[in-house]
Amino acid sequence: MHIRLFHKTNSRSQRILWLLEELQLDYELIFCNNDPENSNLDQIENQNLPTKFPTVKIYGNDPSDIITLAETAAISDYLSYLSNDLGISQLNPQEVHLYYYWKNFTEATFMPDLALKQIFTAIIAKTPLVIRPVSQLLKFGFDRGYLNNALNQHMLKINEHLKDHAYIAGNHFTIADLLLWFPLLACVQSSPTFERLQHIQCYLLQIQSRPAFQRALEKGQWSAPIFKLYWSKAWS
């Protein structure tokens, strides 16, 4: 089996790169950007899938045995299934429900709310100057009326949970931790309020100290200053 990961620097696809390193799978990393003429994008396109990141192509022994898969949660579940690692197999019965809850909370609730921050920021940037105050007012109202409070509640809940758990699902590092890392880091580096959440800070230091994480940062050309600037703008 050979895997190709189509990757954008400082994007959510960093988590799949990290997972591949954790599972020690044979993979090829292909960097892509927003240029529609980028030839690497042609390798992703499939009649059933849009061009999005991360995307993986998984090649079997037969030349016709190729699986193209998108969506971070789907990719992580499938790779975990292939490797029989970092999923529920290492958890005790009391931890399994935590694994399923936090893994799905991250992708179904936390990440969409965080993405709204960037969506409104992008709308403002693309709005003509003469009417930009209107879009800025809409963002301000939505932030104050819903989004800031929702993200604050997410972070407080996670911080409280981590007070009594080494990892998000219990005593073992799993895919749930790997998925949660990205939105947690984005929030912590964007708002001084979140920098004071001690249990989240300790948790991030712990999972980011893993050798596979460090290898993935280097291979994925991760830039901490660019990541922090990108998300900080969304909170301004």
Accessible surface in RSA format (square Angstrom, percent):
REM  Atomic radii and reference values for relative SASA: ProtOr
REM  Chains: A
REM  Algorithm: Lee & Richards
REM  Probe-radius: 1.40
REM  Slices: 20
REM RES _ NUM      All-atoms   Total-Side   Main-Chain    Non-polar    All polar
REM                ABS   REL    ABS   REL    ABS   REL    ABS   REL    ABS   REL
RES MET A   1    97.85  50.7  49.05  32.5  48.79 116.2  42.85  36.4  55.00  72.9
RES HIS A   2    58.19  31.8  57.64  40.1   0.55   1.4  49.93  51.5   8.26   9.6
RES ILE A   3     0.03   0.0   0.03   0.0   0.00   0.0   0.03   0.0   0.00   0.0
RES ARG A   4    67.58  28.4  67.58  34.5   0.00   0.0   0.88   1.2  66.70  40.4
RES LEU A   5     0.00   0.0   0.00   0.0   0.00   0.0   0.00   0.0   0.00   0.0
RES PHE A   6     0.00   0.0   0.00   0.0   0.00   0.0   0.00   0.0   0.00   0.0
RES HIS A   7     0.00   0.0   0.00   0.0   0.00   0.0   0.00   0.0   0.00   0.0
RES LYS A   8    49.23  24.0  49.20  30.2   0.03   0.1  22.21  20.0  27.03  28.8
RES THR A   9    57.38  40.8  36.67  37.2  20.71  49.4  27.85  37.4  29.53  44.6
RES ASN A  10    24.84  17.1  13.45  13.0  11.38  27.4  10.74  25.9  14.09  13.6
RES SER A  11    26.55  22.4  21.21  28.3   5.33  12.3  26.54  56.5   0.01   0.0
RES ARG A  12    97.62  41.0  95.35  48.6   2.26   5.4   7.56  10.3  90.06  54.6
RES SER A  13     0.07   0.1   0.00   0.0   0.07   0.2   0.00   0.0   0.07   0.1
RES GLN A  14     1.76   1.0   1.76   1.3   0.00   0.0   0.82   1.8   0.94   0.7
RES ARG A  15     0.30   0.1   0.30   0.2   0.00   0.0   0.00   0.0   0.30   0.2
RES ILE A  16     0.00   0.0   0.00   0.0   0.00   0.0   0.00   0.0   0.00   0.0
RES LEU A  17     0.00   0.0   0.00   0.0   0.00   0.0   0.00   0.0   0.00   0.0
RES TRP A  18     1.04   0.4   1.04   0.5   0.00   0.0   1.04   0.6   0.00   0.0
RES LEU A  19     0.00   0.0   0.00   0.0   0.00   0.0   0.00   0.0   0.00   0.0
RES LEU A  20     0.24   0.1   0.00   0.0   0.24   0.6   0.00   0.0   0.24   0.7
RES GLU A  21    10.88   6.2   9.23   7.0   1.65   3.9   1.72   3.3   9.16   7.5
RES GLU A  22    26.35  15.1  10.51   7.9  15.84  37.7   1.38   2.7  24.97  20.4
RES LEU A  23    18.33  10.2   0.40   0.3  17.92  45.1   2.94   2.1  15.39  41.4
RES GLN A  24   155.40  86.9 120.71  88.2  34.69  82.6  37.19  79.2 118.22  89.7
RES LEU A  25    33.65  18.7  22.78  16.3  10.87  27.3  24.55  17.2   9.10  24.5
RES ASP A  26    89.22  62.5  74.36  74.0  14.85  35.1  36.39  85.7  52.82  52.7
RES TYR A  27    40.54  18.9  17.17   9.8  23.37  60.8  17.07  12.8  23.47  28.9
RES GLU A  28    67.50  38.8  62.97  47.6   4.53  10.8  29.09  56.3  38.40  31.4
RES LEU A  29    39.52  22.0  15.63  11.2  23.89  60.1  15.63  11.0  23.89  64.3
RES ILE A  30    14.54   8.3  11.84   8.8   2.70   6.5  14.54  10.5   0.00   0.0
RES PHE A  31    67.74  33.9  60.61  37.5   7.13  18.6  60.74  36.8   7.00  20.0
RES CYS A  32    10.95   8.3   0.00   0.0  10.95  25.7   1.92   4.9   9.02   9.7
RES ASN A  33    79.77  55.0  76.47  73.9   3.29   7.9  32.43  78.0  47.34  45.8
RES ASN A  34   122.46  84.4  97.01  93.8  25.44  61.3  38.08  91.6  84.38  81.6
RES ASP A  35    68.67  48.1  60.98  60.7   7.69  18.2  22.48  52.9  46.19  46.1
RES PRO A  36   116.00  84.5  91.30  83.2  24.70  89.8  95.58  78.9  20.41 126.9
RES GLU A  37   154.16  88.5 125.52  95.0  28.64  68.2  48.56  93.9 105.60  86.2
RES ASN A  38    25.96  17.9  17.06  16.5   8.90  21.4  11.56  27.8  14.40  13.9
RES SER A  39    80.14  67.7  72.81  97.2   7.33  16.9  44.11  93.9  36.03  50.5
RES ASN A  40    40.24  27.7  40.24  38.9   0.00   0.0   0.23   0.6  40.01  38.7
RES LEU A  41    16.18   9.0  16.18  11.6   0.00   0.0  16.18  11.4   0.00   0.0
RES ASP A  42    98.56  69.0  80.97  80.6  17.59  41.6  28.68  67.5  69.88  69.7
RES GLN A  43    61.94  34.6  50.99  37.3  10.95  26.1  34.68  73.8  27.26  20.7
RES ILE A  44     0.39   0.2   0.21   0.2   0.19   0.4   0.21   0.1   0.19   0.5
RES GLU A  45   109.14  62.7  88.96  67.3  20.17  48.0  25.49  49.3  83.64  68.3
RES ASN A  46    57.14  39.4  38.33  37.0  18.81  45.3   9.93  23.9  47.20  45.6
RES GLN A  47   177.40  99.2 126.91  92.7  50.49 120.2  51.80 110.3 125.61  95.3
RES ASN A  48   119.10  82.1  88.96  86.0  30.15  72.6  30.98  74.6  88.12  85.2
RES LEU A  49    49.43  27.5  39.40  28.2  10.03  25.2  41.32  29.0   8.10  21.8
RES PRO A  50    85.15  62.1  71.77  65.4  13.38  48.6  83.69  69.1   1.46   9.1
RES THR A  51    56.86  40.4  28.06  28.4  28.80  68.6  22.92  30.8  33.94  51.3
RES LYS A  52    73.28  35.8  69.89  42.9   3.39   8.1  41.21  37.1  32.07  34.2
RES PHE A  53    45.49  22.8  21.21  13.1  24.28  63.2  21.40  13.0  24.09  68.9
RES PRO A  54     3.75   2.7   3.51   3.2   0.25   0.9   3.51   2.9   0.25   1.5
RES THR A  55     0.63   0.4   0.63   0.6   0.00   0.0   0.50   0.7   0.13   0.2
RES VAL A  56     0.11   0.1   0.11   0.1   0.00   0.0   0.11   0.1   0.00   0.0
RES LYS A  57    25.54  12.5  25.54  15.7   0.00   0.0   6.62   6.0  18.92  20.2
RES ILE A  58     8.75   5.0   7.53   5.6   1.22   2.9   7.53   5.4   1.22   3.3
RES TYR A  59    53.43  24.9  52.40  29.8   1.04   2.7  45.20  34.0   8.23  10.1
RES GLY A  60    28.24  34.8   0.00   N/A  28.24  34.8  12.66  34.7  15.58  34.9
RES ASN A  61   150.69 103.9 115.45 111.6  35.24  84.8  39.64  95.4 111.04 107.3
RES ASP A  62    79.04  55.4  71.43  71.1   7.61  18.0  25.69  60.5  53.35  53.2
RES PRO A  63   122.79  89.5  98.52  89.8  24.27  88.2 112.23  92.7  10.56  65.6
RES SER A  64    98.02  82.8  65.13  86.9  32.89  75.8  53.71 114.4  44.32  62.1
RES ASP A  65    68.72  48.1  62.71  62.4   6.02  14.2  16.93  39.9  51.79  51.6
RES ILE A  66    80.36  45.7  52.83  39.4  27.52  66.3  52.83  38.0  27.52  74.7
RES ILE A  67    65.12  37.1  62.16  46.3   2.97   7.1  65.12  46.9   0.00   0.0
RES THR A  68    23.44  16.7   5.16   5.2  18.28  43.6   2.25   3.0  21.19  32.0
RES LEU A  69    41.92  23.3  41.90  30.0   0.02   0.1  41.92  29.4   0.00   0.0
RES ALA A  70     4.99   4.6   1.90   2.9   3.09   7.0   1.90   2.7   3.09   8.2
RES GLU A  71    94.21  54.1  91.36  69.1   2.85   6.8  41.59  80.5  52.62  43.0
RES THR A  72     9.52   6.8   6.04   6.1   3.48   8.3   0.98   1.3   8.54  12.9
RES ALA A  73    28.88  26.6  28.07  43.3   0.81   1.8  28.11  39.6   0.77   2.0
RES ALA A  74    41.05  37.7  29.89  46.1  11.16  25.4  37.60  52.9   3.45   9.1
RES ILE A  75     0.08   0.0   0.06   0.0   0.02   0.0   0.08   0.1   0.00   0.0
RES SER A  76     0.00   0.0   0.00   0.0   0.00   0.0   0.00   0.0   0.00   0.0
RES ASP A  77    58.62  41.1  52.53  52.3   6.09  14.4  26.00  61.2  32.63  32.5
RES TYR A  78    63.69  29.7  60.09  34.2   3.59   9.3  45.38  34.1  18.31  22.6
RES LEU A  79     0.28   0.2   0.28   0.2   0.00   0.0   0.28   0.2   0.00   0.0
RES SER A  80    10.83   9.1  10.03  13.4   0.80   1.8   3.44   7.3   7.39  10.4
RES TYR A  81   161.24  75.3 139.95  79.6  21.29  55.4 101.75  76.5  59.49  73.3
RES LEU A  82    67.28  37.5  31.94  22.8  35.34  88.8  34.92  24.5  32.36  87.1
RES SER A  83    36.70  31.0   8.17  10.9  28.53  65.7  17.19  36.6  19.51  27.3
RES ASN A  84   114.50  79.0  97.42  94.1  17.08  41.1  28.91  69.6  85.60  82.7
RES ASP A  85    59.82  41.9  57.86  57.6   1.97   4.6  10.69  25.2  49.13  49.0
RES LEU A  86    11.75   6.5  11.48   8.2   0.27   0.7  11.48   8.1   0.27   0.7
RES GLY A  87     7.88   9.7   0.00   N/A   7.88   9.7   7.81  21.4   0.08   0.2
RES ILE A  88    69.81  39.7  62.82  46.8   6.99  16.8  62.82  45.2   6.99  19.0
RES SER A  89    75.97  64.2  35.88  47.9  40.09  92.4  39.33  83.8  36.64  51.3
RES GLN A  90    61.75  34.5  39.64  29.0  22.11  52.6  31.52  67.1  30.23  22.9
RES LEU A  91    18.30  10.2   0.00   0.0  18.30  46.0   1.20   0.8  17.10  46.0
RES ASN A  92    65.18  45.0  57.63  55.7   7.55  18.2  29.44  70.8  35.75  34.6
RES PRO A  93   109.72  80.0  90.72  82.7  19.00  69.1  95.11  78.5  14.61  90.8
RES GLN A  94   128.87  72.1 120.79  88.3   8.08  19.2  65.25 138.9  63.62  48.3
RES GLU A  95    11.86   6.8  11.86   9.0   0.00   0.0   8.45  16.3   3.42   2.8
RES VAL A  96    38.56  25.4  38.56  34.9   0.00   0.0  38.56  33.5   0.00   0.0
RES HIS A  97   115.13  62.9 107.17  74.5   7.97  20.4  87.25  89.9  27.88  32.4
RES LEU A  98    31.89  17.8  31.89  22.8   0.00   0.0  31.89  22.4   0.00   0.0
RES TYR A  99     7.93   3.7   7.93   4.5   0.00   0.0   3.12   2.3   4.81   5.9
RES TYR A 100   102.73  48.0 101.84  57.9   0.88   2.3  75.07  56.4  27.66  34.1
RES TYR A 101   100.85  47.1  92.20  52.5   8.65  22.5  88.21  66.3  12.64  15.6
RES TRP A 102     9.24   3.7   9.24   4.5   0.00   0.0   7.81   4.2   1.43   2.3
RES LYS A 103    12.27   6.0  11.85   7.3   0.42   1.0   1.83   1.7  10.43  11.1
RES ASN A 104    76.95  53.1  74.78  72.3   2.17   5.2  25.66  61.8  51.30  49.6
RES PHE A 105    14.07   7.0   7.27   4.5   6.80  17.7  13.03   7.9   1.04   3.0
RES THR A 106     0.07   0.0   0.07   0.1   0.00   0.0   0.00   0.0   0.07   0.1
RES GLU A 107    43.78  25.1  29.78  22.5  14.00  33.3  15.61  30.2  28.17  23.0
RES ALA A 108    76.23  70.1  47.88  73.9  28.35  64.5  55.62  78.3  20.61  54.6
RES THR A 109    52.85  37.6  48.88  49.6   3.97   9.5  27.39  36.8  25.46  38.5
RES PHE A 110     0.00   0.0   0.00   0.0   0.00   0.0   0.00   0.0   0.00   0.0
RES MET A 111     3.87   2.0   3.80   2.5   0.07   0.2   3.87   3.3   0.00   0.0
RES PRO A 112    57.37  41.8  48.86  44.5   8.51  30.9  55.26  45.6   2.12  13.2
RES ASP A 113    11.57   8.1  11.57  11.5   0.00   0.0   0.07   0.2  11.50  11.5
RES LEU A 114     0.00   0.0   0.00   0.0   0.00   0.0   0.00   0.0   0.00   0.0
RES ALA A 115    22.92  21.1  21.46  33.1   1.46   3.3  22.65  31.9   0.27   0.7
RES LEU A 116    51.12  28.5  51.12  36.6   0.00   0.0  51.12  35.9   0.00   0.0
RES LYS A 117     2.07   1.0   1.80   1.1   0.27   0.6   0.33   0.3   1.74   1.9
RES GLN A 118    24.35  13.6  23.35  17.1   1.00   2.4  13.12  27.9  11.23   8.5
RES ILE A 119    87.16  49.6  83.95  62.5   3.20   7.7  86.99  62.6   0.17   0.5
RES PHE A 120    41.29  20.7  41.17  25.5   0.12   0.3  41.17  25.0   0.12   0.3
RES THR A 121    31.26  22.2  30.37  30.8   0.89   2.1  30.49  41.0   0.77   1.2
RES ALA A 122    44.50  40.9  38.32  59.1   6.19  14.1  44.44  62.6   0.06   0.2
RES ILE A 123    85.34  48.6  80.17  59.7   5.17  12.5  84.34  60.7   1.00   2.7
RES ILE A 124    26.95  15.3  26.95  20.1   0.00   0.0  26.95  19.4   0.00   0.0
RES ALA A 125    68.56  63.0  45.72  70.6  22.85  52.0  51.02  71.8  17.54  46.5
RES LYS A 126   174.94  85.3 143.39  88.0  31.55  75.1  95.18  85.7  79.76  85.0
RES THR A 127    17.68  12.6  13.66  13.9   4.02   9.6  10.88  14.6   6.81  10.3
RES PRO A 128    82.15  59.9  70.14  63.9  12.01  43.6  82.14  67.8   0.01   0.1
RES LEU A 129   137.23  76.4 121.34  86.8  15.89  39.9 121.44  85.3  15.79  42.5
RES VAL A 130   131.23  86.4 100.87  91.3  30.36  73.2 110.71  96.2  20.53  55.7
RES ILE A 131    89.96  51.2  88.23  65.7   1.73   4.2  89.64  64.5   0.32   0.9
RES ARG A 132    59.59  25.0  59.59  30.4   0.00   0.0  10.20  13.9  49.39  29.9
RES PRO A 133    81.62  59.5  76.76  70.0   4.86  17.7  77.54  64.0   4.08  25.4
RES VAL A 134    92.71  61.0  90.65  82.1   2.05   5.0  92.53  80.4   0.18   0.5
RES SER A 135    10.44   8.8   8.21  11.0   2.23   5.1   8.85  18.8   1.59   2.2
RES GLN A 136    85.77  48.0  80.80  59.1   4.97  11.8  22.19  47.2  63.58  48.2
RES LEU A 137   125.82  70.1 120.39  86.1   5.42  13.6 123.41  86.7   2.40   6.5
RES LEU A 138   115.35  64.2 109.44  78.3   5.92  14.9 111.98  78.6   3.38   9.1
RES LYS A 139    12.45   6.1  12.41   7.6   0.04   0.1   9.95   9.0   2.50   2.7
RES PHE A 140   113.41  56.7 109.31  67.7   4.10  10.7 113.11  68.6   0.30   0.9
RES GLY A 141    38.62  47.6   0.00   N/A  38.62  47.6  31.09  85.3   7.52  16.8
RES PHE A 142    67.97  34.0  60.51  37.5   7.45  19.4  66.05  40.0   1.92   5.5
RES ASP A 143    12.16   8.5  12.16  12.1   0.00   0.0   3.64   8.6   8.52   8.5
RES ARG A 144   166.18  69.8 140.01  71.4  26.17  62.3  39.38  53.8 126.80  76.8
RES GLY A 145    66.05  81.4   0.00   N/A  66.05  81.4  33.50  91.9  32.54  72.9
RES TYR A 146    98.76  46.1  96.12  54.7   2.64   6.9  75.56  56.8  23.20  28.6
RES LEU A 147     0.08   0.0   0.08   0.1   0.00   0.0   0.08   0.1   0.00   0.0
RES ASN A 148    51.09  35.2  48.37  46.7   2.72   6.5  20.04  48.2  31.05  30.0
RES ASN A 149    90.63  62.5  84.67  81.8   5.96  14.3  24.17  58.2  66.46  64.2
RES ALA A 150    11.37  10.5   6.26   9.7   5.11  11.6  11.29  15.9   0.08   0.2
RES LEU A 151     0.00   0.0   0.00   0.0   0.00   0.0   0.00   0.0   0.00   0.0
RES ASN A 152    42.90  29.6  42.90  41.5   0.00   0.0  10.90  26.2  32.00  30.9
RES GLN A 153    92.61  51.8  89.96  65.7   2.64   6.3  31.75  67.6  60.86  46.2
RES HIS A 154    19.91  10.9  19.83  13.8   0.08   0.2  16.87  17.4   3.04   3.5
RES MET A 155     0.00   0.0   0.00   0.0   0.00   0.0   0.00   0.0   0.00   0.0
RES LEU A 156    78.49  43.7  74.62  53.4   3.87   9.7  74.89  52.6   3.60   9.7
RES LYS A 157    87.57  42.7  78.96  48.4   8.60  20.5  62.93  56.6  24.64  26.2
RES ILE A 158     0.00   0.0   0.00   0.0   0.00   0.0   0.00   0.0   0.00   0.0
RES ASN A 159    21.36  14.7  21.36  20.6   0.00   0.0   0.08   0.2  21.28  20.6
RES GLU A 160    97.42  55.9  95.46  72.2   1.96   4.7  46.88  90.7  50.54  41.3
RES HIS A 161    27.42  15.0  18.96  13.2   8.46  21.6  13.38  13.8  14.04  16.3
RES LEU A 162    12.30   6.9   1.72   1.2  10.59  26.6   1.72   1.2  10.59  28.5
RES LYS A 163   105.11  51.3  80.63  49.5  24.48  58.3  42.34  38.1  62.77  66.9
RES ASP A 164   108.80  76.2  75.85  75.5  32.95  77.9  30.51  71.8  78.29  78.1
RES HIS A 165    55.85  30.5  44.43  30.9  11.42  29.2  32.26  33.2  23.59  27.4
RES ALA A 166    50.81  46.7  32.39  50.0  18.41  41.9  43.66  61.5   7.15  18.9
RES TYR A 167    32.55  15.2  32.55  18.5   0.00   0.0  10.88   8.2  21.67  26.7
RES ILE A 168     0.02   0.0   0.02   0.0   0.00   0.0   0.02   0.0   0.00   0.0
RES ALA A 169     0.00   0.0   0.00   0.0   0.00   0.0   0.00   0.0   0.00   0.0
RES GLY A 170     4.12   5.1   0.00   N/A   4.12   5.1   4.12  11.3   0.00   0.0
RES ASN A 171   104.07  71.8  88.44  85.5  15.63  37.6  18.86  45.4  85.21  82.4
RES HIS A 172    78.07  42.7  75.88  52.7   2.19   5.6  43.15  44.5  34.92  40.6
RES PHE A 173    10.93   5.5   5.37   3.3   5.56  14.5   5.37   3.3   5.56  15.9
RES THR A 174     0.00   0.0   0.00   0.0   0.00   0.0   0.00   0.0   0.00   0.0
RES ILE A 175     0.00   0.0   0.00   0.0   0.00   0.0   0.00   0.0   0.00   0.0
RES ALA A 176     0.10   0.1   0.00   0.0   0.10   0.2   0.00   0.0   0.10   0.3
RES ASP A 177     0.00   0.0   0.00   0.0   0.00   0.0   0.00   0.0   0.00   0.0
RES LEU A 178     0.00   0.0   0.00   0.0   0.00   0.0   0.00   0.0   0.00   0.0
RES LEU A 179     0.00   0.0   0.00   0.0   0.00   0.0   0.00   0.0   0.00   0.0
RES LEU A 180     0.24   0.1   0.24   0.2   0.00   0.0   0.24   0.2   0.00   0.0
RES TRP A 181     0.62   0.3   0.62   0.3   0.00   0.0   0.62   0.3   0.00   0.0
RES PHE A 182     4.88   2.4   4.84   3.0   0.03   0.1   4.88   3.0   0.00   0.0
RES PRO A 183     0.00   0.0   0.00   0.0   0.00   0.0   0.00   0.0   0.00   0.0
RES LEU A 184     0.00   0.0   0.00   0.0   0.00   0.0   0.00   0.0   0.00   0.0
RES LEU A 185    15.42   8.6  15.42  11.0   0.00   0.0  15.42  10.8   0.00   0.0
RES ALA A 186     0.00   0.0   0.00   0.0   0.00   0.0   0.00   0.0   0.00   0.0
RES CYS A 187     0.00   0.0   0.00   0.0   0.00   0.0   0.00   0.0   0.00   0.0
RES VAL A 188     9.44   6.2   9.33   8.4   0.12   0.3   9.33   8.1   0.12   0.3
RES GLN A 189    43.07  24.1  38.01  27.8   5.06  12.0   9.29  19.8  33.77  25.6
RES SER A 190    14.19  12.0   0.00   0.0  14.19  32.7   1.46   3.1  12.73  17.8
RES SER A 191    14.57  12.3  12.85  17.1   1.72   4.0   3.16   6.7  11.41  16.0
RES PRO A 192    93.49  68.1  92.30  84.1   1.19   4.3  92.30  76.2   1.19   7.4
RES THR A 193    65.01  46.2  63.54  64.4   1.47   3.5  34.67  46.6  30.34  45.9
RES PHE A 194     5.35   2.7   5.35   3.3   0.00   0.0   5.35   3.2   0.00   0.0
RES GLU A 195    82.87  47.6  70.20  53.1  12.67  30.2  16.91  32.7  65.96  53.9
RES ARG A 196   174.03  73.1 146.07  74.5  27.95  66.6  75.59 103.3  98.44  59.7
RES LEU A 197    20.28  11.3  19.60  14.0   0.67   1.7  20.28  14.2   0.00   0.0
RES GLN A 198   124.09  69.4 117.88  86.2   6.21  14.8  35.26  75.1  88.83  67.4
RES HIS A 199    58.03  31.7  54.50  37.9   3.53   9.0  29.22  30.1  28.81  33.5
RES ILE A 200     0.00   0.0   0.00   0.0   0.00   0.0   0.00   0.0   0.00   0.0
RES GLN A 201    54.94  30.7  54.80  40.1   0.14   0.3  22.51  47.9  32.43  24.6
RES CYS A 202    71.96  54.4  65.81  73.4   6.15  14.5  26.97  68.3  44.99  48.5
RES TYR A 203     5.60   2.6   3.18   1.8   2.42   6.3   5.13   3.9   0.47   0.6
RES LEU A 204     5.63   3.1   5.63   4.0   0.00   0.0   5.63   4.0   0.00   0.0
RES LEU A 205   126.85  70.6 120.63  86.3   6.21  15.6 121.18  85.1   5.67  15.2
RES GLN A 206    68.38  38.2  58.99  43.1   9.39  22.4  34.19  72.8  34.19  25.9
RES ILE A 207     0.14   0.1   0.00   0.0   0.14   0.3   0.14   0.1   0.00   0.0
RES GLN A 208    37.42  20.9  36.63  26.8   0.79   1.9   7.90  16.8  29.53  22.4
RES SER A 209    77.83  65.8  52.90  70.6  24.93  57.4  42.16  89.8  35.67  50.0
RES ARG A 210    60.98  25.6  58.36  29.8   2.62   6.2  13.38  18.3  47.60  28.8
RES PRO A 211    96.67  70.5  90.73  82.7   5.95  21.6  96.31  79.5   0.37   2.3
RES ALA A 212     6.55   6.0   5.34   8.2   1.20   2.7   5.34   7.5   1.20   3.2
RES PHE A 213     6.43   3.2   6.43   4.0   0.00   0.0   6.43   3.9   0.00   0.0
RES GLN A 214    90.28  50.5  84.56  61.8   5.72  13.6  38.41  81.8  51.87  39.3
RES ARG A 215    94.18  39.5  90.46  46.1   3.73   8.9  54.61  74.6  39.58  24.0
RES ALA A 216     0.18   0.2   0.18   0.3   0.00   0.0   0.18   0.3   0.00   0.0
RES LEU A 217    39.09  21.8  37.00  26.5   2.09   5.3  37.20  26.1   1.89   5.1
RES GLU A 218   144.95  83.2 124.53  94.2  20.42  48.6  51.05  98.7  93.91  76.7
RES LYS A 219    97.93  47.8  85.16  52.3  12.77  30.4  61.65  55.5  36.28  38.6
RES GLY A 220     0.00   0.0   0.00   N/A   0.00   0.0   0.00   0.0   0.00   0.0
RES GLN A 221   113.33  63.4  97.64  71.4  15.69  37.3  35.80  76.2  77.53  58.8
RES TRP A 222    37.67  15.1  11.71   5.7  25.96  60.9   5.89   3.1  31.78  51.6
RES SER A 223    28.13  23.8  23.89  31.9   4.24   9.8  19.94  42.5   8.19  11.5
RES ALA A 224    50.71  46.6  46.76  72.2   3.95   9.0  47.42  66.8   3.30   8.7
RES PRO A 225   103.23  75.2  90.85  82.8  12.37  45.0  98.88  81.6   4.35  27.0
RES ILE A 226   106.22  60.4 104.67  78.0   1.55   3.7 105.50  76.0   0.73   2.0
RES PHE A 227     2.01   1.0   1.20   0.7   0.81   2.1   2.01   1.2   0.00   0.0
RES LYS A 228    98.17  47.9  98.17  60.2   0.00   0.0  48.13  43.3  50.04  53.3
RES LEU A 229   103.99  57.9 100.68  72.0   3.32   8.3 103.56  72.7   0.43   1.2
RES TYR A 230   114.71  53.6 109.44  62.3   5.27  13.7  79.70  59.9  35.01  43.2
RES TRP A 231    13.82   5.5  13.82   6.7   0.00   0.0  13.10   7.0   0.72   1.2
RES SER A 232    37.06  31.3  30.90  41.2   6.17  14.2  25.61  54.5  11.46  16.0
RES LYS A 233   116.87  57.0 111.87  68.6   5.01  11.9  63.69  57.3  53.19  56.7
RES ALA A 234     0.00   0.0   0.00   0.0   0.00   0.0   0.00   0.0   0.00   0.0
RES TRP A 235    51.36  20.6  25.24  12.2  26.12  61.3  25.44  13.6  25.92  42.0
RES SER A 236   113.43  95.9  58.04  77.5  55.39 127.6  79.38 169.0  34.05  47.7
END  Absolute sums over single chains surface
CHAIN  1 A    11965.0      10021.8       1943.2       6949.2       5015.8
END  Absolute sums over all chains
TOTAL         11965.0      10021.8       1943.2       6949.2       5015.8
